[in-house]
Amino acid sequence: MKFLLAIVLCGVVVLGTFPLSSDAQASQLDPSFYRDTCPTVHSIVRDVLRNVSKTDPRILASLMRVHFHDCFVQGCDASILLNDTATIVSEQGAAPNNNSIRGLNVVNDIKTAVEAACPNTVSCADILALAAEIASVLGGGPDWKVPLGRRDSLTANRTLANQNLPAAFFTLPQLTTAFANQGLNITDLVTLSGAHTFGRAQCQFFFARLYNFNGTGNPDPTLDSSYRQILQSQCPIDGSKNTSVVNLDLTTPDTVDNKYYSNLQAQKGLLQSDQELFSTPNASTTAIVNNFSANQTLFFEAFKASMIKMGNIGVLTGTNGEIRKQCNFVNSNSMGLANVASNKESFSEDGIVSSY
């Protein structure tokens, strides 16, 4: 969206057009954006997601992860949903997403239900933001008023997906940089990592921690030995079960709570990127982990704030982008359903931090 700026110089009025900043775009979002045009959108998304979660409880973490992976790549614009076409190189093929992003078929189901009630009105980017909030609630976590009014991108960026999405083996400095590049601070990093309170990860993404951490030939010393033995039984050294999935939170694997942080204190974080938050010497993140472990309400309040903050990254508003009719294709190619999004979902991983 652009606006006109009038500048008076020496009695002469000069008119120019200037693009709105990302902050200005985000300021145009409003939880009541669809109050008149699609007042039932929240309940529609909730009903679809609730029904799916009855048979697939993992879908809650999966869709929260999709929202995260969307926002970290050219903003919260639903670019991750776009399939490969003659002109689009899909982000779904990026290393952090390929064979691990799941739930895109459910997003399409939600979009179909929303379109039936409110045609050409609700963006796919807003559907992702709503689904993330509803996933939190259905998982037993906090609710928040989701700012709405995003529009959908006309492009995707696989290169940026490979560059921007943090990996499961990232150190704390690498994680800090990846989040800072999106305008997110240390508190946001620790808070959003708490989405690993539910979901799963494939053995291959923490395999080195079990057997050959950083090429030492030994396990990760920050991994509790009894927990390591459990993981080794699930992920044997021969690599035969590298695509098997393990709970990110060994205590309450399908519930949004603060047990993730207690696990870190006990050196039972599944991914290196998890345990780094607590076990990195002299790190400021350690105190935040301790606070969240001791006070679930504090974590929930921080989680709401950080999810809203993340959901404001690089949004399109006004006349920028479009409202897609189908989430996996731009409108100019909306009839090209040769490759539906669900064909990307044969493997499984959930959570905020990505894994290669």
C-alpha positions as a LaTeX table, in Angstrom:
\begin{tabular}{lrrr}
\hline
Residue & $x$ (\AA) & $y$ (\AA) & $z$ (\AA) \\
\hline
Met1 & 0.00 & 0.00 & 0.00 \\
Lys2 & 1.22 & 3.50 & $-0.73$ \\
Phe3 & 0.25 & 6.89 & 0.60 \\
Leu4 & 0.67 & 10.44 & $-0.60$ \\
Leu5 & 2.99 & 12.72 & 1.29 \\
Ala6 & 2.70 & 16.46 & 0.80 \\
Ile7 & 5.88 & 18.40 & 1.49 \\
Val8 & 5.92 & 22.20 & 1.45 \\
Leu9 & 9.27 & 23.51 & 0.25 \\
Cys10 & 9.67 & 27.26 & $-0.35$ \\
Gly11 & 5.95 & 27.61 & $-0.90$ \\
Val12 & 5.80 & 24.74 & $-3.40$ \\
Val13 & 3.79 & 21.61 & $-2.61$ \\
Val14 & 5.60 & 18.47 & $-3.76$ \\
Leu15 & 3.65 & 15.23 & $-3.98$ \\
Gly16 & 5.43 & 11.90 & $-3.78$ \\
Thr17 & 4.55 & 8.26 & $-3.14$ \\
Phe18 & 6.33 & 6.31 & $-0.47$ \\
Pro19 & 5.80 & 2.63 & 0.41 \\
Leu20 & 4.55 & 1.99 & 3.91 \\
Ser21 & 7.10 & 0.44 & 6.24 \\
Ser22 & 6.60 & $-3.05$ & 7.62 \\
Asp23 & 5.59 & $-1.54$ & 10.98 \\
Ala24 & 3.08 & 0.70 & 9.25 \\
Gln25 & 1.65 & $-2.26$ & 7.36 \\
Ala26 & 1.33 & $-4.22$ & 10.59 \\
Ser27 & $-0.42$ & $-1.30$ & 12.27 \\
Gln28 & $-3.24$ & $-1.71$ & 9.74 \\
Leu29 & $-4.05$ & $-5.18$ & 11.07 \\
Asp30 & $-7.09$ & $-5.39$ & 13.32 \\
Pro31 & $-8.72$ & $-8.33$ & 15.14 \\
Ser32 & $-12.11$ & $-7.04$ & 13.95 \\
Phe33 & $-11.05$ & $-6.77$ & 10.30 \\
Tyr34 & $-13.68$ & $-9.32$ & 9.16 \\
Arg35 & $-16.40$ & $-8.22$ & 11.56 \\
Asp36 & $-18.70$ & $-7.14$ & 8.74 \\
Thr37 & $-17.41$ & $-9.18$ & 5.81 \\
Cys38 & $-16.86$ & $-12.61$ & 7.43 \\
Pro39 & $-17.89$ & $-12.56$ & 11.10 \\
Thr40 & $-17.82$ & $-16.36$ & 11.44 \\
Val41 & $-14.28$ & $-16.90$ & 10.13 \\
His42 & $-12.80$ & $-17.77$ & 13.53 \\
Ser43 & $-15.45$ & $-20.37$ & 14.28 \\
Ile44 & $-15.09$ & $-21.87$ & 10.79 \\
Val45 & $-11.34$ & $-22.33$ & 11.22 \\
Arg46 & $-11.84$ & $-23.66$ & 14.74 \\
Asp47 & $-14.45$ & $-26.21$ & 13.71 \\
Val48 & $-12.35$ & $-27.65$ & 10.89 \\
Leu49 & $-9.24$ & $-27.81$ & 13.04 \\
Arg50 & $-11.07$ & $-29.32$ & 16.00 \\
Asn51 & $-12.52$ & $-32.08$ & 13.83 \\
Val52 & $-9.16$ & $-32.92$ & 12.26 \\
Ser53 & $-7.38$ & $-32.92$ & 15.63 \\
Lys54 & $-9.70$ & $-35.63$ & 16.94 \\
Thr55 & $-7.95$ & $-38.15$ & 14.69 \\
Asp56 & $-4.66$ & $-36.30$ & 14.22 \\
Pro57 & $-3.72$ & $-34.44$ & 17.42 \\
Arg58 & $-0.33$ & $-33.59$ & 15.89 \\
Ile59 & $-2.02$ & $-31.27$ & 13.40 \\
Leu60 & $-2.08$ & $-28.51$ & 16.03 \\
Ala61 & 1.71 & $-28.32$ & 16.30 \\
Ser62 & 2.06 & $-28.85$ & 12.56 \\
Leu63 & $-0.03$ & $-25.81$ & 11.64 \\
Met64 & 1.69 & $-23.62$ & 14.21 \\
Arg65 & 4.96 & $-24.59$ & 12.53 \\
Val66 & 3.57 & $-23.71$ & 9.08 \\
His67 & 2.73 & $-20.22$ & 10.35 \\
Phe68 & 6.27 & $-19.81$ & 11.71 \\
His69 & 7.89 & $-21.05$ & 8.51 \\
Asp70 & 5.70 & $-18.67$ & 6.55 \\
Cys71 & 6.50 & $-15.59$ & 8.61 \\
Phe72 & 10.28 & $-16.11$ & 8.54 \\
Val73 & 10.36 & $-16.07$ & 4.73 \\
Gln74 & 9.39 & $-12.71$ & 3.18 \\
Gly75 & 6.85 & $-12.16$ & 5.94 \\
Cys76 & 3.49 & $-13.63$ & 6.96 \\
Asp77 & 2.08 & $-13.76$ & 3.44 \\
Ala78 & 1.18 & $-17.43$ & 2.89 \\
Ser79 & 4.07 & $-17.83$ & 0.46 \\
Ile80 & 4.85 & $-21.22$ & 1.98 \\
Leu81 & 1.55 & $-22.57$ & 0.69 \\
Leu82 & 2.31 & $-21.95$ & $-2.98$ \\
Asn83 & 2.98 & $-25.05$ & $-5.06$ \\
Asp84 & 5.53 & $-25.34$ & $-7.84$ \\
Thr85 & 4.30 & $-23.93$ & $-11.14$ \\
Ala86 & 5.94 & $-22.66$ & $-14.31$ \\
Thr87 & 6.59 & $-19.35$ & $-12.55$ \\
Ile88 & 6.73 & $-20.33$ & $-8.84$ \\
Val89 & 9.56 & $-22.23$ & $-7.15$ \\
Ser90 & 7.81 & $-23.49$ & $-4.04$ \\
Glu91 & 9.22 & $-22.94$ & $-0.56$ \\
Gln92 & 7.93 & $-26.41$ & 0.24 \\
Gly93 & 11.00 & $-27.77$ & $-1.55$ \\
Ala94 & 13.45 & $-25.86$ & 0.65 \\
Ala95 & 15.61 & $-27.99$ & 2.92 \\
Pro96 & 13.83 & $-26.95$ & 6.16 \\
Asn97 & 10.43 & $-27.81$ & 4.63 \\
Asn98 & 10.97 & $-30.69$ & 2.22 \\
Asn99 & 9.44 & $-33.91$ & 3.52 \\
Ser100 & 8.67 & $-32.33$ & 6.87 \\
Ile101 & 6.08 & $-29.58$ & 6.53 \\
Arg102 & 2.64 & $-31.09$ & 7.09 \\
Gly103 & $-0.94$ & $-29.93$ & 7.38 \\
Leu104 & $-1.13$ & $-28.07$ & 4.07 \\
Asn105 & $-4.07$ & $-30.20$ & 3.00 \\
Val106 & $-5.88$ & $-29.12$ & 6.16 \\
Val107 & $-5.21$ & $-25.47$ & 5.29 \\
Asn108 & $-6.86$ & $-26.14$ & 1.93 \\
Asp109 & $-9.85$ & $-27.69$ & 3.71 \\
Ile110 & $-10.14$ & $-24.63$ & 5.94 \\
Lys111 & $-9.93$ & $-22.32$ & 2.94 \\
Thr112 & $-12.69$ & $-24.27$ & 1.17 \\
Ala113 & $-14.96$ & $-23.91$ & 4.20 \\
Val114 & $-14.20$ & $-20.20$ & 4.54 \\
Glu115 & $-14.78$ & $-19.57$ & 0.83 \\
Ala116 & $-18.17$ & $-21.26$ & 1.05 \\
Ala117 & $-19.22$ & $-18.77$ & 3.72 \\
Cys118 & $-17.33$ & $-15.66$ & 2.60 \\
Pro119 & $-16.11$ & $-15.83$ & $-1.01$ \\
Asn120 & $-12.99$ & $-13.86$ & $-1.99$ \\
Thr121 & $-12.70$ & $-12.26$ & 1.45 \\
Val122 & $-10.31$ & $-14.00$ & 3.86 \\
Ser123 & $-6.63$ & $-14.38$ & 2.99 \\
Cys124 & $-4.69$ & $-17.59$ & 3.39 \\
Ala125 & $-2.15$ & $-15.67$ & 5.47 \\
Asp126 & $-4.89$ & $-14.79$ & 7.95 \\
Ile127 & $-6.06$ & $-18.40$ & 7.97 \\
Leu128 & $-2.56$ & $-19.48$ & 9.02 \\
Ala129 & $-2.48$ & $-16.87$ & 11.80 \\
Leu130 & $-5.91$ & $-17.91$ & 13.06 \\
Ala131 & $-5.03$ & $-21.60$ & 12.87 \\
Ala132 & $-1.93$ & $-21.03$ & 15.01 \\
Glu133 & $-3.97$ & $-19.32$ & 17.74 \\
Ile134 & $-6.69$ & $-21.95$ & 17.63 \\
Ala135 & $-4.05$ & $-24.70$ & 17.75 \\
Ser136 & $-2.76$ & $-23.17$ & 20.97 \\
Val137 & $-6.23$ & $-23.13$ & 22.52 \\
Leu138 & $-7.14$ & $-26.67$ & 21.43 \\
Gly139 & $-3.81$ & $-27.83$ & 22.85 \\
Gly140 & $-4.64$ & $-26.34$ & 26.24 \\
Gly141 & $-2.67$ & $-23.13$ & 25.78 \\
Pro142 & $-3.56$ & $-19.44$ & 25.74 \\
Asp143 & $-5.85$ & $-17.60$ & 23.36 \\
Trp144 & $-5.27$ & $-14.13$ & 21.95 \\
Lys145 & $-6.96$ & $-11.67$ & 19.64 \\
Val146 & $-5.32$ & $-12.27$ & 16.27 \\
Pro147 & $-4.68$ & $-9.08$ & 14.29 \\
Leu148 & $-6.18$ & $-9.63$ & 10.83 \\
Gly149 & $-6.10$ & $-8.01$ & 7.42 \\
Arg150 & $-3.08$ & $-9.69$ & 5.85 \\
Arg151 & $-3.04$ & $-10.32$ & 2.13 \\
Asp152 & $-1.42$ & $-13.15$ & 0.21 \\
Ser153 & 1.81 & $-12.94$ & $-1.75$ \\
Leu154 & 2.14 & $-13.42$ & $-5.48$ \\
Thr155 & 5.56 & $-15.02$ & $-5.07$ \\
Ala156 & 7.52 & $-17.56$ & $-3.06$ \\
Asn157 & 11.23 & $-17.61$ & $-2.22$ \\
Arg158 & 12.90 & $-20.99$ & $-1.77$ \\
Thr159 & 16.35 & $-19.42$ & $-1.47$ \\
Leu160 & 15.21 & $-17.24$ & 1.41 \\
Ala161 & 13.58 & $-20.23$ & 3.09 \\
Asn162 & 16.93 & $-22.03$ & 3.05 \\
Gln163 & 18.65 & $-18.95$ & 4.45 \\
Asn164 & 16.19 & $-17.73$ & 7.08 \\
Leu165 & 14.76 & $-20.77$ & 8.83 \\
Pro166 & 16.78 & $-21.87$ & 11.88 \\
Ala167 & 17.92 & $-25.48$ & 12.06 \\
Ala168 & 17.73 & $-28.04$ & 14.86 \\
Phe169 & 21.52 & $-28.06$ & 15.21 \\
Phe170 & 21.86 & $-24.27$ & 15.57 \\
Thr171 & 23.86 & $-22.89$ & 18.46 \\
Leu172 & 22.45 & $-20.09$ & 20.59 \\
Pro173 & 24.38 & $-17.37$ & 18.69 \\
Gln174 & 23.02 & $-18.73$ & 15.40 \\
Leu175 & 19.48 & $-18.83$ & 16.79 \\
Thr176 & 19.80 & $-15.32$ & 18.16 \\
Thr177 & 20.92 & $-14.01$ & 14.78 \\
Ala178 & 18.16 & $-15.81$ & 12.89 \\
Phe179 & 15.51 & $-14.32$ & 15.16 \\
Ala180 & 17.10 & $-10.87$ & 15.26 \\
Asn181 & 17.00 & $-10.81$ & 11.46 \\
Gln182 & 13.21 & $-10.97$ & 11.78 \\
Gly183 & 13.03 & $-8.25$ & 14.43 \\
Leu184 & 12.62 & $-10.76$ & 17.26 \\
Asn185 & 14.63 & $-10.55$ & 20.48 \\
Ile186 & 16.01 & $-13.06$ & 22.99 \\
Thr187 & 12.73 & $-13.23$ & 24.90 \\
Asp188 & 10.87 & $-13.95$ & 21.66 \\
Leu189 & 13.38 & $-16.70$ & 20.86 \\
Val190 & 12.90 & $-18.48$ & 24.18 \\
Thr191 & 9.15 & $-17.92$ & 24.13 \\
Leu192 & 8.51 & $-19.10$ & 20.58 \\
Ser193 & 10.78 & $-22.10$ & 21.08 \\
Gly194 & 8.24 & $-23.05$ & 23.74 \\
Ala195 & 5.98 & $-24.17$ & 20.91 \\
His196 & 8.03 & $-27.36$ & 21.18 \\
Thr197 & 5.74 & $-28.09$ & 24.08 \\
Phe198 & 3.91 & $-30.27$ & 21.55 \\
Gly199 & 4.66 & $-31.98$ & 18.25 \\
Arg200 & 7.28 & $-34.43$ & 17.01 \\
Ala201 & 10.70 & $-34.48$ & 15.33 \\
Gln202 & 12.38 & $-37.10$ & 13.17 \\
Cys203 & 15.33 & $-39.05$ & 14.59 \\
Gln204 & 17.66 & $-37.72$ & 11.91 \\
Phe205 & 17.37 & $-34.20$ & 13.31 \\
Phe206 & 18.92 & $-35.08$ & 16.67 \\
Phe207 & 20.82 & $-38.26$ & 15.68 \\
Ala208 & 24.25 & $-36.65$ & 16.09 \\
Arg209 & 23.43 & $-35.70$ & 19.69 \\
Leu210 & 23.02 & $-39.39$ & 20.49 \\
Tyr211 & 26.19 & $-40.77$ & 18.92 \\
Asn212 & 28.61 & $-38.26$ & 17.41 \\
Phe213 & 28.05 & $-34.73$ & 18.64 \\
Asn214 & 30.02 & $-32.18$ & 16.62 \\
Gly215 & 32.24 & $-34.95$ & 15.26 \\
Thr216 & 33.57 & $-35.94$ & 18.70 \\
Gly217 & 32.49 & $-39.57$ & 18.48 \\
Asn218 & 30.61 & $-39.07$ & 21.74 \\
Pro219 & 27.05 & $-38.04$ & 22.68 \\
Asp220 & 26.12 & $-34.45$ & 23.46 \\
Pro221 & 27.24 & $-33.87$ & 27.07 \\
Thr222 & 24.25 & $-31.59$ & 27.68 \\
Leu223 & 21.84 & $-34.50$ & 27.06 \\
Asp224 & 20.68 & $-36.39$ & 30.15 \\
Ser225 & 22.13 & $-39.92$ & 30.01 \\
Ser226 & 18.92 & $-41.75$ & 30.93 \\
Tyr227 & 16.95 & $-39.76$ & 28.39 \\
Arg228 & 19.68 & $-40.41$ & 25.82 \\
Gln229 & 19.31 & $-44.16$ & 26.33 \\
Ile230 & 15.58 & $-43.91$ & 25.70 \\
Leu231 & 16.21 & $-41.94$ & 22.52 \\
Gln232 & 18.88 & $-44.39$ & 21.37 \\
Ser233 & 16.36 & $-47.23$ & 21.68 \\
Gln234 & 13.99 & $-45.27$ & 19.44 \\
Cys235 & 16.70 & $-44.09$ & 17.05 \\
Pro236 & 19.31 & $-46.88$ & 16.71 \\
Ile237 & 22.87 & $-46.18$ & 15.63 \\
Asp238 & 22.43 & $-47.98$ & 12.30 \\
Gly239 & 20.13 & $-45.15$ & 11.16 \\
Ser240 & 17.36 & $-47.57$ & 10.25 \\
Lys241 & 14.73 & $-45.39$ & 11.89 \\
Asn242 & 15.96 & $-41.94$ & 10.92 \\
Thr243 & 12.51 & $-40.87$ & 9.73 \\
Ser244 & 10.73 & $-42.19$ & 12.82 \\
Val245 & 9.29 & $-39.43$ & 14.97 \\
Val246 & 9.82 & $-38.71$ & 18.67 \\
Asn247 & 7.88 & $-36.41$ & 20.98 \\
Leu248 & 9.45 & $-32.98$ & 21.36 \\
Asp249 & 8.13 & $-32.87$ & 24.93 \\
Leu250 & 8.56 & $-36.22$ & 26.67 \\
Thr251 & 6.29 & $-35.19$ & 29.55 \\
Thr252 & 3.08 & $-33.85$ & 27.96 \\
Pro253 & 3.61 & $-34.36$ & 24.21 \\
Asp254 & 0.25 & $-33.08$ & 22.96 \\
Thr255 & $-0.38$ & $-30.30$ & 25.47 \\
Val256 & 0.59 & $-26.63$ & 25.38 \\
Asp257 & 2.13 & $-25.99$ & 28.80 \\
Asn258 & 5.44 & $-24.99$ & 30.39 \\
Lys259 & 6.85 & $-28.51$ & 30.79 \\
Tyr260 & 9.15 & $-27.86$ & 27.81 \\
Tyr261 & 11.18 & $-25.51$ & 30.00 \\
Ser262 & 11.32 & $-27.96$ & 32.91 \\
Asn263 & 12.66 & $-30.53$ & 30.46 \\
Leu264 & 15.46 & $-28.15$ & 29.48 \\
Gln265 & 16.40 & $-27.71$ & 33.13 \\
Ala266 & 16.67 & $-31.50$ & 33.40 \\
Gln267 & 18.81 & $-31.64$ & 30.22 \\
Lys268 & 15.97 & $-33.36$ & 28.40 \\
Gly269 & 15.50 & $-31.02$ & 25.47 \\
Leu270 & 15.15 & $-33.11$ & 22.32 \\
Leu271 & 16.88 & $-30.86$ & 19.80 \\
Gln272 & 20.23 & $-29.15$ & 20.20 \\
Ser273 & 18.49 & $-25.85$ & 19.46 \\
Asp274 & 16.21 & $-26.53$ & 22.44 \\
Gln275 & 18.90 & $-27.39$ & 24.97 \\
Glu276 & 21.10 & $-24.49$ & 23.85 \\
Leu277 & 18.61 & $-22.12$ & 25.50 \\
Phe278 & 19.46 & $-23.49$ & 28.94 \\
Ser279 & 22.88 & $-25.12$ & 28.69 \\
Thr280 & 24.87 & $-22.42$ & 26.90 \\
Pro281 & 27.27 & $-21.03$ & 29.54 \\
Asn282 & 26.49 & $-17.53$ & 30.84 \\
Ala283 & 23.57 & $-17.12$ & 28.44 \\
Ser284 & 20.81 & $-14.62$ & 29.21 \\
Thr285 & 18.29 & $-17.19$ & 27.96 \\
Thr286 & 18.86 & $-19.40$ & 31.02 \\
Ala287 & 17.04 & $-17.03$ & 33.36 \\
Ile288 & 14.08 & $-16.82$ & 30.98 \\
Val289 & 13.87 & $-20.62$ & 30.85 \\
Asn290 & 13.90 & $-20.72$ & 34.65 \\
Asn291 & 11.17 & $-18.10$ & 34.89 \\
Phe292 & 8.91 & $-19.86$ & 32.41 \\
Ser293 & 9.47 & $-23.23$ & 34.10 \\
Ala294 & 8.43 & $-21.74$ & 37.44 \\
Asn295 & 5.45 & $-19.78$ & 36.15 \\
Gln296 & 3.22 & $-21.09$ & 33.37 \\
Thr297 & 1.09 & $-17.93$ & 33.38 \\
Leu298 & 4.20 & $-15.88$ & 32.69 \\
Phe299 & 5.03 & $-18.14$ & 29.74 \\
Phe300 & 1.50 & $-17.95$ & 28.36 \\
Glu301 & 1.45 & $-14.15$ & 28.51 \\
Ala302 & 4.83 & $-13.97$ & 26.78 \\
Phe303 & 3.73 & $-16.53$ & 24.19 \\
Lys304 & 0.69 & $-14.47$ & 23.24 \\
Ala305 & 2.80 & $-11.35$ & 22.81 \\
Ser306 & 5.51 & $-13.08$ & 20.79 \\
Met307 & 3.03 & $-14.85$ & 18.51 \\
Ile308 & 1.34 & $-11.54$ & 17.73 \\
Lys309 & 4.73 & $-9.93$ & 17.14 \\
Met310 & 5.82 & $-12.73$ & 14.82 \\
Gly311 & 2.49 & $-12.57$ & 13.00 \\
Asn312 & 3.20 & $-8.93$ & 12.13 \\
Ile313 & 6.43 & $-9.65$ & 10.25 \\
Gly314 & 6.43 & $-8.33$ & 6.69 \\
Val315 & 2.67 & $-8.38$ & 6.22 \\
Leu316 & 0.96 & $-7.26$ & 3.03 \\
Thr317 & $-2.08$ & $-5.01$ & 3.43 \\
Gly318 & $-4.27$ & $-2.68$ & 1.42 \\
Thr319 & $-3.84$ & $-3.35$ & $-2.29$ \\
Asn320 & $-0.56$ & $-5.26$ & $-2.00$ \\
Gly321 & $-0.73$ & $-8.93$ & $-2.88$ \\
Glu322 & $-4.14$ & $-10.54$ & $-3.30$ \\
Ile323 & $-6.78$ & $-12.66$ & $-1.60$ \\
Arg324 & $-6.12$ & $-16.09$ & $-3.05$ \\
Lys325 & $-9.05$ & $-18.22$ & $-4.08$ \\
Gln326 & $-6.96$ & $-21.35$ & $-3.49$ \\
Cys327 & $-4.14$ & $-21.22$ & $-1.01$ \\
Asn328 & $-1.67$ & $-23.26$ & $-3.03$ \\
Phe329 & $-1.91$ & $-21.17$ & $-6.22$ \\
Val330 & $-1.97$ & $-17.48$ & $-7.05$ \\
Asn331 & $-5.23$ & $-16.40$ & $-8.61$ \\
Ser332 & $-3.79$ & $-16.18$ & $-12.12$ \\
Asn333 & $-3.14$ & $-19.92$ & $-11.89$ \\
Ser334 & $-5.88$ & $-20.92$ & $-9.47$ \\
Met335 & $-7.21$ & $-23.69$ & $-11.68$ \\
Gly336 & $-3.87$ & $-25.49$ & $-11.90$ \\
Leu337 & $-4.41$ & $-28.23$ & $-9.34$ \\
Ala338 & $-1.98$ & $-30.75$ & $-10.82$ \\
Asn339 & 0.09 & $-30.93$ & $-7.63$ \\
Val340 & $-1.96$ & $-30.50$ & $-4.47$ \\
Ala341 & $-0.13$ & $-29.45$ & $-1.33$ \\
Ser342 & $-0.87$ & $-32.69$ & 0.49 \\
Asn343 & 1.64 & $-34.57$ & $-1.67$ \\
Lys344 & 4.42 & $-32.89$ & 0.32 \\
Glu345 & 3.43 & $-34.52$ & 3.60 \\
Ser346 & 4.70 & $-38.09$ & 3.64 \\
Phe347 & 7.20 & $-37.29$ & 6.40 \\
Ser348 & 6.66 & $-35.54$ & 9.67 \\
Glu349 & 8.11 & $-32.93$ & 11.93 \\
Asp350 & 6.47 & $-30.29$ & 14.07 \\
Gly351 & 7.47 & $-27.27$ & 16.09 \\
Ile352 & 8.87 & $-23.79$ & 15.75 \\
Val353 & 12.55 & $-24.41$ & 15.08 \\
Ser354 & 13.19 & $-26.06$ & 11.75 \\
Ser355 & 15.30 & $-29.12$ & 11.02 \\
Tyr356 & 17.25 & $-30.05$ & 7.91 \\
\hline
\end{tabular}
